[in-house]
Amino acid sequence: MDFALSDEDRMLKDLVARFVREELLPLEPAVLEREAQGQGTLLTDDERAPLDLKSRELGLWGLDAPEDVGGSDLSEVSLVGVNEELGKTVAPYVLPPDSPNLRMLMATVNAEQRAQYLAPYAQGKAISAIGISEPGAGADPASMTTNAVKDGGHWVINGRKIWISRAAEADFTILMAVTDKAKGARGGISAFLVDKGTRGFNVLRRIPMIGGHFTYEVALEDCRLPESKLLGKEGQGFAPMQIRLSTRRLEMSCTCIGMAQRALDMMCEYAPQRVTFGVPLAERQTIQWWVADSAARIHACRLMAYDAAWKIDQGRDVRSEISMLKVFATEMAWDIIDKAMQTFGAMGMTKEVPLQLMAGTVRNMRIYDGPSEVHRWVVARKLLRLR
């Protein structure tokens, strides 16, 4: 059993760390200022353009995309360190393309869709979104009511989706809909590709979220799609959707490791400097225990992440491991960031330091892609052998 990273993975992690340190961290003051003014955390076009140029020059695009569409075809293990390093900044930048939707496309596209959607997406030439959640059916895809009905050579979709990131900006949206109500999640859910500007795909509103984020609500009103927009096979959209969700949950957990490590580093830097009642905070037993416990939990979570990633690369079923990891990582990061805010005192409550944005982001993650309670339920039912 070898716990050492390969030279290639270590060098990649170091490269991303340098990119974060030199390119993203300098943008944090502007991001924090915009968020404090209620403008969200999104980077401006002027900020994003040089980042795109630099990250492309460094070979950081398409890391896990197939080689035949310009990617590097890296493993999930390779991406653990990448996402951990990206989690150490509140400057919101994703190395193109976004892996979760990429993995779903890789598992489902036909030859035509590979050229039209997967290739440009893998090359960073297109933005994607995914519509799964609905009002009243957020954490239970089996309760989905958005439906797609066959009409000659077209599909007609009606329904409503919510909590969609990038819905207004995306060049295409992967949309989940019921094609056979009787079968439900067991053969009755299909995936579709909806291009930007498609008639009947209506973005209703942008929803401000904590942590400076935004999501969207979308209404599908007689949205007509040609048969060629069916992604994968009819009625078999649930399994590829789970591929997407597992990828996102692993990615999210690695980001949490990065945020927790950043919070711990901030504690370790600040505690020796701050003196209270004549003694540095670093000499207080409470602070020492917070630091020690945080380091132990981050170490454990990192090992969990590499274990899950390795098993995915081996083709194993990791639904239980991913559920355990998401619960552990998000709750671990939430607690460590909270300890860091407590260590910083009043300064930890300001919008001049990144801790509050990190806290908001992690709090979102405890709900996104399945709340902690649902993941605990998944693990417990398997262990108890409940159907």
N, C-alpha and C positions, 0 to 999 in steps of 0.2 A: 504494500500500500504506500503510494507516494503522494505526499501532500504538497510537494513543491510545484509551482507553476512552471510551464515550459518557458524557455528563453523568449520565444515569440510572444507568448501571452504577457509575460512580465514587461517586455519592451513596449507592447501596445498599451498596457496600463500606465506605464511611465509617460508615454507620449500623450495620452489623453490628460493625464495629470498636469503636464506642462501646458497643454492647450487651455485647460481650465484656469490655471494660475496666471498665464500671460494674456489670455484673450477674454475670458469670461469674468473673472473676479474684478477687473477694472471697470466693468459695466455695472456692478452692483449699486454704487451710489445713485446712478440715474434711475435704475429699476426701483430702488427703494423710494426715491423721491416721487416717481410717477404713481406708485402704489399708494403712498401717503395722501396723494391728491385725488384718489379715487379713479385713476386712469388704468388700473390693472398693471400687470407685470410684463406684458408683451413687448418684445424688442421692436424698435422702429426699423424701417427699411434700411436706413443709413447705418444702423448698428448691425443688422443681420448680413448685409452684403459682404463686408470684409470677413465676417466669420465664415460664411459659405466659401469664400475664396481660400481662406487660410486652411480650413478643415479639409477641403478638397485637395489642396496642395500637399497636405500631410498624409493623404491616403486614408482618411477617416470616413469616407462615404461608402455606403453599400457594404459594410463590414460582414453582414451575414446574408447578403443577397447572393444568388447563384452566379457563378463565374460567367455563364453564357450571356448574362445581361449586364455585365460590367462589375459584378460584385466580387468579394473576396471569399465568400462561402465559409466564414468562420463559424466555430462551434458556439453553443450556448455557454460553455465554460469560458471561452475567450471573452464573452460579453459581460461576464460578472464584474470584472475589474473596470471595464469601460463605464458601465452604468453606475458603479460605486463612485468613480471619480466625478462623473457628471452630477451626482447628487450632492457634491460638496459646494455647489454654488446656487444662489437663487436667481441667477440670470438664466431665463428659460430658453435653452437652446438644445434641440434634438439633432443628433447627427443623422442626416438623411440616409435611408428612409426610416420611418417609425417601424420598429421590428414587429410588433403584434399584428398589424394589418398585412405586413409583408409576408409573415409566416402563413396567414390564412390564404392569401392569394397564391402562394407557392403550392399550397395543398389542393387548390381547386381550379385554377385557370386552365382553359383549353388553349390551343395554339394561337387562335385569333386574339384572345384576351391577354395572353402572355405578351404579345407584341404591343397591344393597345394600352394595357394597364400596368402589367408587372414590370416590363422593361423601363418605361419612363419613370415609374415610381421608384424602382431600385436605383436609378441614376439621379434621383433628386430633382426630376423635372416635373413632378406632380405631387399634389398634396391630397391626402385621403382622410376620410372620416368613417365612422361606423355607427349605425343606428340600431341599437339592441333594446335598451330600456324604454319603457312606456309609463305614462302616468298610471299608477296602480299596479304595475308589474315590473318594478325595477330589478329586484334580485331574483325573480322567478321567471326565466325565459319561457317556461312551459305555460305560463299564463298569458302569453302574448296574444293580442287581439288584432294587430295590424295584419290585414289579409291581402293575398294576391290571387286573383282569379284569372284563369285562362280565357282569352277572347280572341279566337282565331289565331293569328301569328303573334299576338301580343299578350303581355300580362298587365292587368289593371290592379293597381295597389291603392288601398285606402286604409287610413289609420293615423296614428300619431306617435311620434318618438320624442324622447326628452333626454336631457343630460348628454347631448352630443358635443364633443369637443370639435372645433374647427368646421362645423357644418356650413357656415357662411363662406368660408375661405376655400374649402376643399374643391379640387377639380372633379372628384368623384366620391360617392359615399357608398360603402357596403351596407346594404339595408336588409335586415332580417324580417321575414314575413311568414305568416301561416298560409300554407298551400293545401293543407288537409287538416281541418279542425279535429276530426275524429282521431287521427294519429298523434297530433300534438308534437311533443318533443321527440317521439319515437317514430320519425318518418314523415312528419307533417310540417316541418319548418324548412324554408328555403332561403338562400341568399341571392341578392340581386345587386347589380352595379348601376348606380344612378348618377349620370353625368350632371355636372353643374349646369343650371339653367333649364333642366328638364321640366316641362310643364307639369304642374300638379305637385311638384316638390317645393313646398313653401316654408321658408324659415320664418317662424312666427315671432320669436323674440330672443334676445341675448340675455342670459341669466347670470348676474354677478354671483360668484362663489367666494368663500373665504380663501385667504391665501393669495388674493389678487388674480384668481383664475376666472374664466368665463365658460359657460356651456350654452347650448341652444335647444330650443324646442322646435320641432318640425311637424307640419301637417302634410299628410299624403292625401290628395284629393283627386281621385280618378287619374292617378299618375300612370301613364301608359308607357310600357317598356317593350321593345322587341324581344323575341325569344332569345336572341343572342346575349342579352344582358343577364340571363340566369347564370349565377356563379356556382359552378359545380353541378351536381345532379339534383333534380327536383326532389324535395322532401328530405334531402340529406345535408342540410345546412347546419344542423346542431353540432355534429362532431367537429367540423372545421372551425366553427365558432369557439368551441372549447379549446382548440389549439391556440387561437388568438388570445383567449382569456388567460390561459396558462402562461403564455409568453409574456403578457402584460403583467401578470401577478409576480412572475419572477423578476422582471425588469423593475417593477415598483419596489420590490423587496430590496434589491441591490441599491436602488436610489436611497432607500431608507438607511441602509448601512452607511452610505456616504454622508447623509445629513447627520446621523448620529455621531459619526466620527468627527465631522466638522464641529458639532456642538461640544464634544468632549475636548477637542483641541482648544476651543475657545475657553473652556473652563480651566484647562491646564495652563494656559497663557495668562489668564486674568487673575486666578486665585493667588499666585505668589505676589502680585502687584498690589492688590487691594488689601488695605490694613483696616481692621476694625478693633476698636478697644485695645490698640497697641500691638495687635498680633495679625500677621498675614492670614488671609482666609485659607491658604494652603496648609496651615498648621491646625486647622479645625478638624476634629474627627469626622464630623458630618460631611464636610467637603471631601475628605479623603475616601470615605466610604462611597460617596456618590461616584467619584472618579474610578475607584476600583471596580465597583459593581457595573458601571457603564462599560468599562473596558472588557470585562468578562462577557457581558451580554452581546456586545458587538462582535467579539471573537466567536461566540457560539453561533450567532446569526450568519456570520460570513461562512462558517463551515457548513451550515444548513443550505446556504445558497449554492455553494460549489457542489454539494452532494446532489441537490435537485437538478442542477444544470448538467452534471455528468450523467445522471440517469436519463434525462431527456435525450442527450446525445447518443445514449445506448439504445434508444427506442423503447424505454420502459414506461409503464403507466405510473405517473407521478402525481395523480390528482390529490392524494392524501398529503404527500410531502409538500406540494405547492400550497395547499390550504393551510397546513401547519406553519409554513414559512411566512405566508402573508400575514397571518394573525400575529406571529411572534415578531416579525420585522416592524410592522406598523406600530404595534403597541410598545415595542422596545424603543423605537425612535421617538415616539410621542413622550415617553417618560424621561428619556435622556435630555431631549430638548427642553422639557419643563424644568429639569434640574439645572440646566445651564441658565435658563431665564431666572431661576431663583438665586443662583450664584451671582449673577450680574445685578440683582436687586432692581432698583428703579430703572437703571439703564436697560435692563432686559425687557422692560415693558415698552420701550420706545420703538418707533419706526425708523430709527437711525441705524439700528443693527439688524442683521438678517434673521435673528432668532424667531421673531413673530411670523415672518413669511414662511419659514421652515415649519413652524408649528401648524400654521394654516394648511400648508400643503400636506403634511402627514395626517392631519385630521380629516381632510378630504379622502385620503387614501384608505382610511379605516372604513369608508363607505363604498368608494369606487370599486368596481369589479368584484362585488360581493362583500357585504359587511362581515365583520369578525364573527358575529353570531351564526351566520349561515355557514361559514367555513368550519367553525367548531362543530356544527351539526353534521356536516359532511364527514368529518373525521370520526366523530362518535358513532354515527350510523354504520360506518364500515367496520369499526372495531367491535361493535355490538352485534354485527351481522344482521342489521335491520335492512329491509329492502328499501 
